[in-house]
Amino acid sequence: MKKTLKRILFLQLPRLENSTDGEEENLPLAGFYLSHSMKRAETDCDYTFIFLKPDEETLDDAHLIEVITDWSPDVICATLYLWNVEHSLGILKRVKARHPKIVIICGGPEAAPDHPFLFKDPIADALVIGEGEGVLPEILKAFQDGGRPDYKQVAWKVNEGYSFGKDDAPVLDLKESLPPADDPVWRPDADGMAYMETGRGCPMRCSYCRYPQMRRKPVFLDAEEVLKRIRILKRRGASQIRFIDPTFNANPAFKQILEGIKIINKDHQIRFFAELHADALDQKAITDLAEAGFAEVEVGVQSRDKDVLRLIHRPISIEKLESNVRLMTEAGIRVTVDLMYGLPEQRLEDVMSSFKWARKFKKVHIQCMQTLLLPGTELRELKDRWKINANDRPPYEVRSTGSLSPEDICLIEDLLNRKQAGECMTRRFVGCRLPDLFRERVEVSLESFARDGVIKGKTSKRALIFQGQNLYLQRSGILNVVRRAISEEPNMLWQFVIRPEEEEPLDLLKEMISEIRKFPTHWLDHFAHASCWERIAARRILVLLKRNRSYSHEWIQAAETLLEAHFY
């Protein structure tokens, strides 16, 4: 009997951060593209497309699963990134256990044949490697009518494993893949930020990157189409547009696009952002970038060692790049220079000299990133050649190479943490005001918890506050709450906040730290301390002091030092 699949949920979980400045960016472009591909396909099924709302994206797992099951989708299409792959698979497994008939299709950058765990626990009914717009309609038709397309880019669940096809899947032109310029999905967010893709694929063949593996031949929108989309976004209130192309000036129509933007944006209503191959620019292009309203550009340097650049297939003229970086800053463009450490044959001296070189530029932001051994990349395939040792769980950070020891990595990390603020660094652990305290704050009644075992709250970033006298004597109850919280919601970010009436023994904090360390680490922990800073980012202890109480400076400093040694 024919099965009708009508309700499709596009699931893209956000990257959780400890920041309290605003919500994380999580624009589900993949879902927009895929839903458009279903609208374009010739089908007799009237599909309903479902996306998570911003307030639903911030729910903890229990509440999010309730939302999903209440919707009763027929299909879930999940986009997997390194920051959400483990979390997404956990959610999908629990949803599938409740509703076995739901069809689960996964794709995204994490979908790669050499993935360390994606294929070991067969949660998805189908996995798509690379672009999905050309194959999703056929995949859904196969689940409805039978007869699977035999594509090598699609892995079908077979018993307790997966089977790949043999033929090349169709690849759409970029204009076909994107929803049309006037589609309602193209609009700025509440802050006026809009995103635009003008090219797919990259002419660079960097061994650590997935772009060259996912599409061998780049494709681009022409200047007329790009400018049409910019005009519409401007009418819809965009004040910022970020081009998400890996190399914006790789577009053959780059110069025509700049000329058009100068006309559209002559009132400088919009600020533009893009990643550029900087040494390929000339003086006129730099002048045009500034006149068009490009406020910031990102420039990949990675290393100044020509042998390292040769090994990662990234040819760069350092002299030309250096000259163009200066010209861009002089033109008023903020330049972010990307450096990397942990590349093949890269030595400590190269990393340090590259960092020193980048610092000599005025008004340049330096972004020094640890090499990640991403699934589906040439670097991962050749890791043994370069004696690369990396974490096999996301974000796959390189811990050492044949030319960089673990101690070298630690020295680099120490330099970076002194020279540039850490992304998840807690500003203060102890104080009457804690600037990093989460918005959702739940006062915990240990008596109520002992009675019903319920931890209140619903978001994925939550502060549990324990207040009162003699908290050390109540440590057993506090530890029970900590244990239950992390056990039931291991994917979310927790803050366990002590709010004492008076100075408590530091042993209370030490026992809480010991309890937290019993649990497996969170993705954010790996990202934060980059494998040599053994501090915890995802679950933290804070001490919120009362203003009308007296605490000694020595006790405050001792508590701050203790917590800073264990948490990021």
BELDA-V426522 format. One record per helix or strand of 2 or more residues. SS is the DSSP state (H for helix, E for strand). FROM is the first residue (numbers start at 0). TO is the last residue. If there is no record, write none. Layout:
# BELDA-V426522
SS	FROM	TO
SS	FROM	TO
This chain:
# BELDA-V426522
E	6	10
H	28	39
E	47	50
H	53	56
H	60	70
E	74	78
H	84	97
E	102	106
E	125	127
H	135	144
E	153	157
E	160	163
H	173	176
E	192	195
E	198	199
H	210	213
E	218	219
H	222	234
E	239	242
H	247	249
H	253	263
E	270	275
H	277	279
H	282	291
E	293	301
H	305	310
H	317	329
E	333	340
H	347	358
E	363	369
H	377	380
E	388	389
E	396	399
H	405	418
E	429	430
E	439	442
H	445	451
E	460	467
H	471	487
E	492	499
H	505	515
H	522	528
E	538	543
H	552	565
